[in-house]
């Protein structure tokens, strides 16, 4: 995975907590249109 994302722009999707604020927990990571990590089913 390191070689796949090294020096490339990616998107980190942070989890939202019940108060509507974002946490520091990464729930999903995508590179372009490809999701390379997710906690969602």
C-alpha positions as CSV (number, residue, x, y, z in Angstrom):
1,X,0.0,0.0,0.0
2,X,2.9,2.4,0.7
3,X,4.1,2.3,-2.9
4,X,0.5,2.8,-4.1
5,X,-0.1,6.1,-2.2
6,X,3.4,7.5,-1.8
7,X,3.6,11.0,-3.3
8,X,0.0,10.9,-4.6
9,X,-3.1,12.9,-3.6
10,X,-5.6,10.9,-1.7
11,X,-8.8,11.5,0.3
12,X,-9.2,10.7,3.9
13,X,-12.7,10.4,5.2
14,X,-13.0,11.0,8.9
15,X,-15.7,9.5,11.1
16,X,-18.3,11.8,12.5
17,X,-19.3,11.4,16.1
18,X,-22.8,11.8,17.5
19,X,-22.3,15.5,18.2
20,X,-21.7,16.1,14.4
21,X,-18.0,16.9,14.8
22,X,-15.3,15.0,13.0
23,X,-13.0,12.8,14.9
24,X,-9.3,12.0,14.2
25,X,-10.3,8.4,13.2
26,X,-9.9,7.6,9.5
27,X,-12.9,5.6,8.4
28,X,-12.2,5.5,4.7
29,X,-9.3,6.3,2.4
30,X,-9.5,6.6,-1.4
31,X,-7.1,7.3,-4.2
32,X,-8.9,8.8,-7.1
33,X,-12.1,6.8,-7.6
34,X,-10.6,3.7,-5.9
35,X,-11.3,3.0,-2.3
36,X,-8.2,1.5,-0.8
37,X,-9.2,1.2,2.8
38,X,-12.7,1.2,4.4
39,X,-14.4,0.2,7.6
40,X,-17.8,0.2,6.0
41,X,-19.4,-3.0,4.7
